[in-house]
Amino acid sequence: MSKIIYTESDGSVSVIHPTGDVNNAIKDVPSGLSYEIVDDNKIPTDRTFRGAWSINSGAVIEDVTKAKTIAHGRRRDKRSAEFKPHDDIISLNIPGSDATAAETARAAIRTKHATMQTNIDNATDIAGIKTALGG
């Protein structure tokens, strides 16, 4: 089935999934924006890096540079979540907790995420970025 793709004014890619004749759905493209009618196979099925999509030669592609930026944001979110229980032990001086063990765990998390950051930066394609993120 055909889809309509276009680039929004903010640079993001939109996809219209017509329920009937694709030509009837063209009215849904915002005024002043150019669009293309493409087959399903011209749009990625994996939405992991949906924010990194761009249109090139009648197809939606994943921009590796944009995907790396998204991946670093996700990596930082993961790191923050992993740090949280250890941060609480250190900052709140929770009685009966081992601050030394918490700092050791934090150091391991920093090392793990530094490696992940390097692997994301060195990735040359989307699959490499996903692998670096651990997924």
KELOBA-394734 format. One record per residue (C-alpha): x, y, z; residue in one letter. Coordinates in Angstrom, 2 decimals. Example, Ala and Ser with C-alpha at 12.3 -4.5 7.8 and 13.67 -1.06 7.14 Angstrom:
2
x | y | z | res
12.30 | -4.50 | 7.80 | a $
13.67 | -1.06 | 7.14 | s $
END
This chain:
135
x | y | z | res
0.00 | 0.00 | 0.00 | m $
1.24 | 3.50 | -0.77 | s $
2.09 | 6.08 | 1.87 | k $
2.67 | 9.81 | 1.72 | i $
5.91 | 11.09 | 3.20 | i $
6.99 | 14.66 | 3.79 | y $
9.37 | 16.68 | 5.93 | t $
7.82 | 18.90 | 8.60 | e $
9.05 | 22.46 | 9.08 | s $
11.01 | 21.26 | 12.17 | d $
12.90 | 18.70 | 10.06 | g $
11.03 | 15.62 | 11.28 | s $
9.54 | 13.17 | 8.80 | v $
5.82 | 12.49 | 8.74 | s $
4.11 | 9.52 | 7.17 | v $
0.45 | 9.52 | 6.19 | i $
-1.20 | 6.10 | 6.05 | h $
-4.19 | 6.59 | 3.73 | p $
-7.28 | 4.53 | 4.51 | t $
-8.47 | 4.71 | 0.93 | g $
-7.18 | 6.21 | -2.28 | d $
-3.79 | 7.81 | -1.62 | v $
-4.72 | 10.80 | -3.77 | n $
-7.57 | 11.65 | -1.38 | n $
-5.09 | 11.84 | 1.51 | a $
-2.85 | 14.45 | -0.13 | i $
-5.10 | 17.12 | 1.38 | k $
-3.68 | 16.11 | 4.78 | d $
-0.18 | 17.31 | 3.87 | v $
0.29 | 20.77 | 5.42 | p $
0.07 | 23.59 | 2.92 | s $
3.37 | 24.58 | 1.38 | g $
5.20 | 21.34 | 2.12 | l $
6.33 | 19.04 | -0.65 | s $
5.51 | 15.35 | -0.42 | y $
6.15 | 12.06 | -2.12 | e $
3.97 | 9.00 | -2.56 | i $
5.99 | 5.88 | -1.83 | v $
5.52 | 2.15 | -1.34 | d $
5.66 | 0.66 | 2.16 | d $
9.11 | -0.79 | 1.49 | n $
10.52 | 2.77 | 1.29 | k $
9.80 | 3.36 | 4.98 | i $
11.77 | 1.65 | 7.78 | p $
9.77 | -0.80 | 9.86 | t $
12.05 | -0.36 | 12.87 | d $
11.16 | 2.83 | 14.74 | r $
14.05 | 2.72 | 17.23 | t $
15.55 | 5.88 | 15.77 | f $
12.36 | 7.40 | 14.36 | r $
13.66 | 10.87 | 15.24 | g $
16.63 | 10.31 | 12.91 | a $
14.55 | 9.74 | 9.81 | w $
15.02 | 11.91 | 6.73 | s $
13.82 | 11.70 | 3.15 | i $
16.32 | 10.95 | 0.40 | n $
15.53 | 10.04 | -3.21 | s $
11.95 | 8.99 | -2.51 | g $
12.72 | 6.87 | 0.55 | a $
12.84 | 7.38 | 4.29 | v $
16.36 | 6.75 | 5.57 | i $
17.91 | 6.79 | 9.02 | e $
20.52 | 9.51 | 9.45 | d $
23.42 | 7.93 | 11.36 | v $
24.57 | 11.24 | 12.90 | t $
21.07 | 12.00 | 14.22 | k $
20.73 | 8.41 | 15.45 | a $
23.97 | 8.76 | 17.41 | k $
22.60 | 11.87 | 19.13 | t $
19.44 | 9.97 | 20.07 | i $
21.50 | 6.99 | 21.25 | a $
23.65 | 9.19 | 23.51 | h $
20.49 | 10.59 | 25.10 | g $
19.22 | 7.09 | 25.78 | r $
22.62 | 6.06 | 27.13 | r $
22.62 | 9.02 | 29.52 | r $
19.10 | 8.12 | 30.70 | d $
20.20 | 4.52 | 31.34 | k $
23.29 | 5.72 | 33.20 | r $
21.22 | 8.03 | 35.40 | s $
18.85 | 5.20 | 36.27 | a $
21.79 | 2.94 | 37.14 | e $
23.44 | 5.66 | 39.24 | f $
20.30 | 6.58 | 41.22 | k $
20.36 | 3.95 | 43.97 | p $
24.08 | 4.51 | 44.53 | h $
23.72 | 8.30 | 44.44 | d $
21.07 | 8.08 | 47.15 | d $
23.36 | 6.03 | 49.39 | i $
26.20 | 8.52 | 49.01 | i $
24.27 | 11.78 | 49.11 | s $
21.81 | 10.83 | 51.84 | l $
24.32 | 8.98 | 54.05 | n $
21.76 | 6.22 | 54.57 | i $
22.53 | 4.42 | 57.85 | p $
23.66 | 0.84 | 57.42 | g $
24.64 | 1.37 | 53.81 | s $
28.12 | 0.98 | 52.42 | d $
29.20 | 4.21 | 50.69 | a $
32.45 | 2.59 | 49.54 | t $
30.56 | -0.19 | 47.77 | a $
28.22 | 2.39 | 46.23 | a $
31.16 | 4.40 | 44.89 | e $
32.75 | 1.23 | 43.52 | t $
29.49 | 0.44 | 41.73 | a $
29.34 | 4.00 | 40.38 | r $
32.89 | 3.66 | 39.01 | a $
31.90 | 0.45 | 37.20 | a $
28.85 | 2.20 | 35.73 | i $
31.03 | 5.11 | 34.54 | r $
33.43 | 2.69 | 32.84 | t $
30.61 | 0.74 | 31.22 | k $
29.01 | 3.90 | 29.83 | h $
32.31 | 5.39 | 28.67 | a $
32.83 | 2.25 | 26.61 | t $
29.26 | 2.45 | 25.33 | m $
29.79 | 6.12 | 24.38 | q $
32.95 | 5.26 | 22.44 | t $
31.19 | 2.39 | 20.67 | n $
28.29 | 4.66 | 19.67 | i $
30.72 | 7.29 | 18.38 | d $
32.63 | 4.66 | 16.37 | n $
29.52 | 3.02 | 14.89 | a $
29.22 | 3.44 | 11.14 | t $
25.62 | 2.31 | 10.74 | d $
22.34 | 1.95 | 12.61 | i $
22.99 | -1.71 | 13.48 | a $
26.29 | -0.72 | 15.12 | g $
24.57 | 1.96 | 17.18 | i $
21.93 | -0.51 | 18.36 | k $
24.66 | -3.01 | 19.27 | t $
26.53 | -0.31 | 21.23 | a $
23.36 | 0.45 | 23.18 | l $
23.02 | -3.21 | 24.02 | g $
19.95 | -3.90 | 21.96 | g $
END
